[in-house]
Amino acid sequence: METTETPDPRTGRDYRTLLRPMAPEQLMHYFGTETPTAWQFRARLAESPANSGKPPGQGTRTLCDECEMRWTALYAILYEYGVPTQLGIFGSSGG
C-alpha cells in the first residue's frame, strides 16, 4: 500500500504496513522544509521521550509520536546540498 497517511490503530488495515513516507505537511511541520538534512532528522529524533529522558506525554508532540503503532515505520528522504543522500527511518517493532 502506498500512502502518506498516518497509521491509524483503530483500523485493522494499517497494521503491518511496514514502511511509508512522511507526508509533505509532516516534513514542513517538523523540519520547516520538504528536504530535511540528516542533522535536522537526528535533532528531531533526540526530542522524543525515549531519547530525551522526558516522561511520555510531557510537552509537545514529537516526531516519534507520528508513528506509535506496532509494526509500522515512517521515513523521510534526507538531503545534503539539495541532493538526496539517505533515508531517515523511525517507527515501532512488534515487540
OpenMM code with the backbone's topology and positions (N, CA, C; nanometers):
from openmm import Vec3, app, unit

residues = "MET GLU THR THR GLU THR PRO ASP PRO ARG THR GLY ARG ASP TYR ARG THR LEU LEU ARG PRO MET ALA PRO GLU GLN LEU MET HIS TYR PHE GLY THR GLU THR PRO THR ALA TRP GLN PHE ARG ALA ARG LEU ALA GLU SER PRO ALA ASN SER GLY LYS PRO PRO GLY GLN GLY THR ARG THR LEU CYS ASP GLU CYS GLU MET ARG TRP THR ALA LEU TYR ALA ILE LEU TYR GLU TYR GLY VAL PRO THR GLN LEU GLY ILE PHE GLY SER SER GLY GLY".split()
positions = [
    Vec3(0.0854, -0.1165, 0.0000),
    Vec3(0.0000, 0.0000, 0.0000),
    Vec3(0.0900, 0.1228, 0.0000),
    Vec3(0.0663, 0.2163, -0.0893),
    Vec3(0.1428, 0.3399, -0.0930),
    Vec3(0.0554, 0.4538, -0.0435),
    Vec3(0.0936, 0.5127, 0.0696),
    Vec3(0.0169, 0.6213, 0.1283),
    Vec3(0.1068, 0.7012, 0.2212),
    Vec3(0.0734, 0.8279, 0.2388),
    Vec3(0.1442, 0.9112, 0.3358),
    Vec3(0.0560, 0.9394, 0.4565),
    Vec3(-0.0607, 0.8762, 0.4636),
    Vec3(-0.1485, 0.8953, 0.5794),
    Vec3(-0.0847, 0.8346, 0.7033),
    Vec3(-0.1017, 0.9005, 0.8171),
    Vec3(-0.0509, 0.8481, 0.9435),
    Vec3(-0.1235, 0.7181, 0.9754),
    Vec3(-0.0500, 0.6130, 1.0170),
    Vec3(-0.1155, 0.4872, 1.0516),
    Vec3(-0.2223, 0.5074, 1.1590),
    Vec3(-0.3352, 0.4407, 1.1424),
    Vec3(-0.4484, 0.4549, 1.2342),
    Vec3(-0.4682, 0.3240, 1.3096),
    Vec3(-0.4384, 0.3214, 1.4400),
    Vec3(-0.4520, 0.1972, 1.5163),
    Vec3(-0.5961, 0.1503, 1.5322),
    Vec3(-0.6933, 0.2355, 1.5007),
    Vec3(-0.8339, 0.1968, 1.5158),
    Vec3(-0.8824, 0.1087, 1.4014),
    Vec3(-0.8053, 0.1003, 1.2934),
    Vec3(-0.8452, 0.0150, 1.1815),
    Vec3(-0.7437, -0.0959, 1.1637),
    Vec3(-0.7900, -0.2127, 1.1329),
    Vec3(-0.7002, -0.3251, 1.1116),
    Vec3(-0.6185, -0.3143, 0.9847),
    Vec3(-0.6619, -0.2308, 0.8909),
    Vec3(-0.5939, -0.2241, 0.7614),
    Vec3(-0.4547, -0.1641, 0.7689),
    Vec3(-0.4255, -0.0865, 0.8733),
    Vec3(-0.2954, -0.0213, 0.8824),
    Vec3(-0.1897, -0.1042, 0.9532),
    Vec3(-0.2272, -0.2136, 1.0189),
    Vec3(-0.1272, -0.2965, 1.0836),
    Vec3(-0.0390, -0.3614, 0.9796),
    Vec3(0.0900, -0.3676, 1.0105),
    Vec3(0.1885, -0.4308, 0.9237),
    Vec3(0.2035, -0.3614, 0.7892),
    Vec3(0.1802, -0.2312, 0.7844),
    Vec3(0.2047, -0.1596, 0.6593),
    Vec3(0.3538, -0.1330, 0.6423),
    Vec3(0.4287, -0.1681, 0.7425),
    Vec3(0.5737, -0.1634, 0.7430),
    Vec3(0.6310, -0.0241, 0.7258),
    Vec3(0.6484, 0.0236, 0.6046),
    Vec3(0.7217, 0.1480, 0.5834),
    Vec3(0.6461, 0.2386, 0.4878),
    Vec3(0.6260, 0.3629, 0.5297),
    Vec3(0.5589, 0.4591, 0.4432),
    Vec3(0.6264, 0.5947, 0.4552),
    Vec3(0.6182, 0.6768, 0.3508),
    Vec3(0.6850, 0.8073, 0.3544),
    Vec3(0.6097, 0.9066, 0.4431),
    Vec3(0.6845, 1.0001, 0.4975),
    Vec3(0.6212, 1.1097, 0.5704),
    Vec3(0.5498, 1.1982, 0.4696),
    Vec3(0.4358, 1.2519, 0.5091),
    Vec3(0.3597, 1.3432, 0.4230),
    Vec3(0.4331, 1.4780, 0.4147),
    Vec3(0.4185, 1.5484, 0.3034),
    Vec3(0.4827, 1.6799, 0.2897),
    Vec3(0.4495, 1.7749, 0.4046),
    Vec3(0.3250, 1.7716, 0.4528),
    Vec3(0.2893, 1.8614, 0.5631),
    Vec3(0.3588, 1.8209, 0.6940),
    Vec3(0.3872, 1.6929, 0.7129),
    Vec3(0.4630, 1.6492, 0.8301),
    Vec3(0.6077, 1.6978, 0.8201),
    Vec3(0.6657, 1.6856, 0.7011),
    Vec3(0.8025, 1.7335, 0.6803),
    Vec3(0.8121, 1.8829, 0.7108),
    Vec3(0.7167, 1.9599, 0.6608),
    Vec3(0.7170, 2.1043, 0.6846),
    Vec3(0.6995, 2.1348, 0.8334),
    Vec3(0.6122, 2.0616, 0.8999),
    Vec3(0.5874, 2.0850, 1.0422),
    Vec3(0.7133, 2.0602, 1.1265),
    Vec3(0.7782, 1.9476, 1.1040),
    Vec3(0.8912, 1.9092, 1.1880),
    Vec3(1.0253, 1.9693, 1.1447),
    Vec3(1.0411, 1.9942, 1.0156),
    Vec3(1.1708, 2.0386, 0.9664),
    Vec3(1.1696, 2.1771, 0.9026),
    Vec3(1.0508, 2.2295, 0.8710),
    Vec3(1.0426, 2.3593, 0.8050),
    Vec3(1.0799, 2.3545, 0.6579),
    Vec3(1.0898, 2.2346, 0.6044),
    Vec3(1.1265, 2.2138, 0.4648),
    Vec3(1.0821, 2.0741, 0.4225),
    Vec3(1.0676, 2.0537, 0.2937),
    Vec3(1.0379, 1.9201, 0.2426),
    Vec3(1.1659, 1.8457, 0.2080),
    Vec3(1.2813, 1.9086, 0.2312),
    Vec3(1.4106, 1.8468, 0.2030),
    Vec3(1.5011, 1.8544, 0.3268),
    Vec3(1.4651, 1.7835, 0.4339),
    Vec3(1.5440, 1.7904, 0.5572),
    Vec3(1.6815, 1.7269, 0.5421),
    Vec3(1.7726, 1.7710, 0.6271),
    Vec3(1.9068, 1.7134, 0.6305),
    Vec3(1.9123, 1.6038, 0.7365),
    Vec3(2.0174, 1.5240, 0.7318),
    Vec3(2.0364, 1.4201, 0.8333),
    Vec3(2.0522, 1.4844, 0.9712),
    Vec3(2.1186, 1.5984, 0.9771),
    Vec3(2.1355, 1.6693, 1.1047),
    Vec3(1.9992, 1.7086, 1.1619),
    Vec3(1.9105, 1.7635, 1.0789),
    Vec3(1.7766, 1.8020, 1.1249),
    Vec3(1.6999, 1.6794, 1.1738),
    Vec3(1.7113, 1.5703, 1.1019),
    Vec3(1.6405, 1.4477, 1.1388),
    Vec3(1.6889, 1.3966, 1.2748),
    Vec3(1.8198, 1.3886, 1.2934),
    Vec3(1.8738, 1.3412, 1.4215),
    Vec3(1.8322, 1.4318, 1.5370),
    Vec3(1.8298, 1.5628, 1.5133),
    Vec3(1.7895, 1.6574, 1.6174),
    Vec3(1.6448, 1.6346, 1.6586),
    Vec3(1.5572, 1.6111, 1.5622),
    Vec3(1.4163, 1.5863, 1.5935),
    Vec3(1.3974, 1.4535, 1.6651),
    Vec3(1.4711, 1.3514, 1.6255),
    Vec3(1.4609, 1.2222, 1.6949),
    Vec3(1.5047, 1.2352, 1.8404),
    Vec3(1.6036, 1.3179, 1.8662),
    Vec3(1.6543, 1.3360, 2.0025),
    Vec3(1.5506, 1.3994, 2.0939),
    Vec3(1.4482, 1.4624, 2.0379),
    Vec3(1.3429, 1.5257, 2.1175),
    Vec3(1.2400, 1.4268, 2.1703),
    Vec3(1.2381, 1.3046, 2.1189),
    Vec3(1.1365, 1.2083, 2.1613),
    Vec3(1.1616, 1.1670, 2.3055),
    Vec3(1.0555, 1.1348, 2.3816),
    Vec3(1.0726, 1.0970, 2.5222),
    Vec3(1.1714, 0.9825, 2.5426),
    Vec3(1.1699, 0.8834, 2.4540),
    Vec3(1.2597, 0.7690, 2.4695),
    Vec3(1.4059, 0.8112, 2.4596),
    Vec3(1.4336, 0.9153, 2.3825),
    Vec3(1.5713, 0.9600, 2.3623),
    Vec3(1.6098, 1.0784, 2.4501),
    Vec3(1.5123, 1.1528, 2.4989),
    Vec3(1.5424, 1.2757, 2.5728),
    Vec3(1.5433, 1.2568, 2.7242),
    Vec3(1.4896, 1.1442, 2.7716),
    Vec3(1.4812, 1.1228, 2.9149),
    Vec3(1.3569, 1.1845, 2.9775),
    Vec3(1.2731, 1.2506, 2.8971),
    Vec3(1.1490, 1.3093, 2.9476),
    Vec3(1.0406, 1.2023, 2.9522),
    Vec3(0.9481, 1.2107, 3.0481),
    Vec3(0.8385, 1.1134, 3.0520),
    Vec3(0.7473, 1.1294, 2.9307),
    Vec3(0.6934, 1.0190, 2.8772),
    Vec3(0.5990, 1.0282, 2.7655),
    Vec3(0.4792, 1.1149, 2.8022),
    Vec3(0.4263, 1.1854, 2.7048),
    Vec3(0.3078, 1.2677, 2.7260),
    Vec3(0.3381, 1.4031, 2.7860),
    Vec3(0.4636, 1.4326, 2.8107),
    Vec3(0.5022, 1.5611, 2.8680),
    Vec3(0.5479, 1.6535, 2.7557),
    Vec3(0.4788, 1.7636, 2.7374),
    Vec3(0.5214, 1.8599, 2.6370),
    Vec3(0.4534, 1.8405, 2.5032),
    Vec3(0.5152, 1.8942, 2.4022),
    Vec3(0.4557, 1.8930, 2.2691),
    Vec3(0.4803, 1.7601, 2.1982),
    Vec3(0.4028, 1.7386, 2.0941),
    Vec3(0.4151, 1.6187, 2.0119),
    Vec3(0.5512, 1.6173, 1.9425),
    Vec3(0.6142, 1.5004, 1.9390),
    Vec3(0.7450, 1.4878, 1.8761),
    Vec3(0.7353, 1.4067, 1.7473),
    Vec3(0.8436, 1.4028, 1.6755),
    Vec3(0.8495, 1.3272, 1.5503),
    Vec3(0.8099, 1.1815, 1.5731),
    Vec3(0.8616, 1.1200, 1.6777),
    Vec3(0.8312, 0.9784, 1.7037),
    Vec3(0.6845, 0.9538, 1.7353),
    Vec3(0.6130, 1.0565, 1.7789),
    Vec3(0.4696, 1.0423, 1.8050),
    Vec3(0.3907, 1.0179, 1.6765),
    Vec3(0.4495, 1.0470, 1.5628),
    Vec3(0.3810, 1.0275, 1.4351),
    Vec3(0.3680, 0.8810, 1.3968),
    Vec3(0.4439, 0.7954, 1.4617),
    Vec3(0.4408, 0.6537, 1.4254),
    Vec3(0.4504, 0.5693, 1.5510),
    Vec3(0.3401, 0.5591, 1.6250),
    Vec3(0.3373, 0.4847, 1.7503),
    Vec3(0.2815, 0.3436, 1.7347),
    Vec3(0.2203, 0.3139, 1.6236),
    Vec3(0.1554, 0.1847, 1.6055),
    Vec3(0.2584, 0.0751, 1.5762),
    Vec3(0.2430, -0.0392, 1.6393),
    Vec3(0.3344, -0.1512, 1.6196),
    Vec3(0.3391, -0.1947, 1.4746),
    Vec3(0.4552, -0.2440, 1.4337),
    Vec3(0.4789, -0.2994, 1.3007),
    Vec3(0.4690, -0.1944, 1.1905),
    Vec3(0.4903, -0.0693, 1.2217),
    Vec3(0.4879, 0.0348, 1.1192),
    Vec3(0.6096, 0.1251, 1.1355),
    Vec3(0.6455, 0.1901, 1.0288),
    Vec3(0.7556, 0.2863, 1.0314),
    Vec3(0.7303, 0.3928, 0.9264),
    Vec3(0.7868, 0.5091, 0.9499),
    Vec3(0.7823, 0.6188, 0.8539),
    Vec3(0.9251, 0.6512, 0.8123),
    Vec3(0.9376, 0.7128, 0.6953),
    Vec3(1.0699, 0.7565, 0.6534),
    Vec3(1.0629, 0.8948, 0.5910),
    Vec3(1.1772, 0.9614, 0.5980),
    Vec3(1.1962, 1.0893, 0.5304),
    Vec3(1.3203, 1.0749, 0.4437),
    Vec3(1.3132, 1.1223, 0.3218),
    Vec3(1.4324, 1.1283, 0.2385),
    Vec3(1.5146, 1.2460, 0.2903),
    Vec3(1.6422, 1.2217, 0.3186),
    Vec3(1.7293, 1.3238, 0.3746),
    Vec3(1.8251, 1.3748, 0.2671),
    Vec3(1.8543, 1.5030, 0.2751),
    Vec3(1.9295, 1.5704, 0.1697),
    Vec3(2.0567, 1.6345, 0.2232),
    Vec3(2.1539, 1.6448, 0.1355),
    Vec3(2.2750, 1.7209, 0.1627),
    Vec3(2.3023, 1.8064, 0.0395),
    Vec3(2.3048, 1.9376, 0.0583),
    Vec3(2.3237, 2.0328, -0.0511),
    Vec3(2.2212, 2.0119, -0.1625),
    Vec3(2.0961, 1.9809, -0.1222),
    Vec3(1.9878, 1.9658, -0.2183),
    Vec3(1.9819, 1.8320, -0.2891),
    Vec3(2.0718, 1.7409, -0.2539),
    Vec3(2.0777, 1.6092, -0.3187),
    Vec3(2.0341, 1.5036, -0.2173),
    Vec3(1.9404, 1.4136, -0.2553),
    Vec3(1.9002, 1.3072, -0.1619),
    Vec3(2.0183, 1.2142, -0.1360),
    Vec3(2.0464, 1.1887, -0.0075),
    Vec3(2.1633, 1.1063, 0.0269),
    Vec3(2.1299, 0.9840, 0.1105),
    Vec3(2.0192, 0.9864, 0.1843),
    Vec3(1.9875, 0.8726, 0.2707),
    Vec3(1.8415, 0.8809, 0.3161),
    Vec3(1.7983, 0.7748, 0.3833),
    Vec3(1.6647, 0.7720, 0.4420),
    Vec3(1.6764, 0.7831, 0.5926),
    Vec3(1.5857, 0.8595, 0.6516),
    Vec3(1.5710, 0.8638, 0.7960),
    Vec3(1.4479, 0.7816, 0.8305),
    Vec3(1.4639, 0.6727, 0.9013),
    Vec3(1.3542, 0.5799, 0.9297),
    Vec3(1.3298, 0.5744, 1.0798),
    Vec3(1.2030, 0.5774, 1.1188),
    Vec3(1.1667, 0.5629, 1.2589),
    Vec3(1.0319, 0.4954, 1.2678),
    Vec3(1.0068, 0.4274, 1.3791),
    Vec3(0.8806, 0.3578, 1.3951),
    Vec3(0.8852, 0.2632, 1.5126),
    Vec3(0.8087, 0.1550, 1.5014),
    Vec3(0.7930, 0.0639, 1.6131),
    Vec3(0.7945, -0.0798, 1.5664),
    Vec3(0.8690, -0.1627, 1.6380),
    Vec3(0.8686, -0.3049, 1.6086),
    Vec3(0.7452, -0.3691, 1.6700),
    Vec3(0.7305, -0.4954, 1.6522),
    Vec3(0.6144, -0.5643, 1.7064),
    Vec3(0.6282, -0.6022, 1.8518),
    Vec3(0.7467, -0.5880, 1.9080),
    Vec3(0.7745, -0.6317, 2.0436),
    Vec3(0.7212, -0.5421, 2.1501),
] * unit.nanometer
topology = app.Topology()
chain = topology.addChain("A")
for resn in residues:
    res = topology.addResidue(resn, chain)
    for name in ("N", "CA", "C"):
        topology.addAtom(name, app.Element.getBySymbol(name[0]), res)
